[in-house]
Amino acid sequence: MAGNAPYIVPVGPIHPALKEPVHIELTVVGEEVISADFTPGQTHRGIEWMGLSRNPVQIVHLTDRICGICGVTHSLAFARAVEQIADITVPERGDYVRTIIAEFERIQSHLLWAGVAAHELGFDTLFYLAWRVREEAMDAIEVITGNRVNYDIIQIGGTRRDITEDQYVKIRKCLNTYKDLFAKLKKLFLEDAVIKSRCVGTGLLSFETAMAYSAVGPTSRASGVTADLRVDYPYCAYGDLDIKPVMPTIYGSDVNGDTYDRIVVRIFEIAQSIEIVETCLDNMPPGPALWEEKVAKILSTCKKASGEAVGRHEAPRGEAVHYVAMDGAEAPIAWKVKASSYSNLHVWPIILKGAQLADIPVIVASVDPCMSCTDRVAITDNGSTKIFTKEQLAKMSYEKSRRMMQ
Amino acid sequence: MNIILSAVGGTVVLAIIAIIVGLFLAGIDRRIVAHMQARMGPPLTQPFTDVRKLFAKQSIVPANAIPWLFNLMPIVALASSIAVLLYLPFGSLAPILGDAGDMILVLYLLIVPSLALVIGGFASGSPYATIGAQREMVSMIAYELPLAVSVIIIAWRLMTANVADPFSFTTLMQTSVWDVVGPLGVIGLLILLILFAWITPGELSKVPFDTPEAETELAGGILVEYSGRNLGVFSLAQAVKTVAMIAFGVIILLPWNLSPVFGLTGAGAAVIDILFFFAKVIVVSIFSVTVIRTMMARFRITQVVKVYWFIFGGLGIAAIILLMLDAFLMGGI
């Protein structure tokens, strides 16, 4: 490198720091990043397109496949949108089961993130610890839903399975283990001198920027935005609970909006989720968990429905939004997914600017990116993958727009 | 003629032993790290399998690399790592090249493998490797200060105790520095032991000082463009350098032999001493490489410099003061 000439360092789509289909281009002088840009959309899977030829009950299965980690997020947001259109009331017990599984998802997602963040910092021991601890949450999820990923527990009008008394014991055992481990995890993450020195003051996201770029979830809360869908617009069982958004001040620090604050928020959200699951288990109301057992009846109600609605859910990464429009036909006429990661990715160029090259992986990871949430097409037809050119995709897009306007 | 033959033969034998010990050290390291992280870990022979696989694979030279420099540097790294061994006494065995070189020469030779890595990194023309090479240079500047300080203060202390030729390894073999110091000196030497334990991971580019390779941000840094045979030779060089660096520390600060305890002489003494020597190397490697890399996150390059210059530099100065006071009290000056 000659003198102070800028140097381009590419990160992704194939890079050990970011095993996700996104390309980040960093312009560095010495070790300092002077500007950063990113190109998402390296894959497109077309789930929304597939959904438009299926009925809502089938789409619920499809929504589970949008993201490998947020199994409940998308199905819950979609189901809530359809329920609003078809005027379906979820039984109280169904709401509680939904809340419990959503909170377990938050626990496992945050622990997965914690492991990744530790690995990005070069602290592999903590990475293995976090992922081992995460297994307990996965076991609990398996006990409740029968699956470890793609849980498929949400149904329009409630949940496919109820939580029985036998399962209570296993879930509580997991929660108790977590309470013991939580103090250890907190100490390792928040009191380690090297982690502190690497994360405090890096990747600064100010309150104003977080608001201007509409950042959501822990990323925005770490910058002082007190938005939490569970508190602001309570749904499921959240209205019955006394919860407050987790802010960095919970660990006795000011709100700085740095990488460390984002770690603090996520670590304490795990503790909050444990409490929520416990409260829900204690106060589980009796009754069915599903509005209607017969799928045919659910389908016929959905078919008759027309209108549009937005389903929202506070996912582990932030607010996920599903827009659904139906016109009395079997399939919805419009379905649009806006995952939480999509809102958060746009802060990357801001928070990466001025950072040290060594801190890039942890800053990138600190917004907890999930590319599969933001990209949705790869049509597989009889085992062979169809490849669309840019022109073909543009043509399909025009056709879709015309069809929707008819 | 005989001397040349024995030197060449000795070098080959020593190189093979060092490669085997070095690769086993890597295996032990991986196994213990895995155990500390509650994992199984690979078999002890995994590094051998890795190197064998690398030698069977194609070496790719990047389009914008300088091919001759790119291909030469792994060999330079391996040759210079082996050259260090020729000056080191193993147990009660005298160095192959005898008194031809001293501690200062070894200090210089230890820089060469790192320099070869730096030149190879620059020659590969990759942005990751270039940044890795810059970082390697900075970390070399960082850890050389405490390393040089500790080596020179030990030689100085020996000199004040009227030991002739204090920089020579033959002297170090015969006179343990622990025997000439008083209580203050013992504290000073203990500080130097800690210092050496922390310099070793820096010299060997291990966590928390693996910034030049930084897997997560630089995708392997200096070595990112190396593949096949070239990477295999670099792996061997790394294995030999691990043995050389740790052996250097052991010779200076843990110089004891077992043969006087058992009253052995001749071949028996040589065998037991060399086994004990490698046992010490393994123990030191576990403490200064394995344990440290398990319990820490990677430093930024700026932090590496600060840690080595200010914390370990400060510790080095404390050791200097203690050893000087010790020499003064013991009547050396």
Interface residues (C-beta under 8 A of the other chain):
Chain A: M1 Y7 I8 V9 P10 H15 P16 A17 V28 E31 A118 H119 E120 L121 G122 F123 D124 T125 L126 Y128 L129 R132 D192 V194 I195 S197 R198 Q356 L357 A358 D359 I360 P361
Chain B: M36 Q37 A38 R39 P127 Y128 T130 I131 Q134 V207 P208 D210 T211 A214 E215 T216 E217 L218 A219 G220 T294 M295 M296 A297 R298 F299 R300 I301 T302 Q303
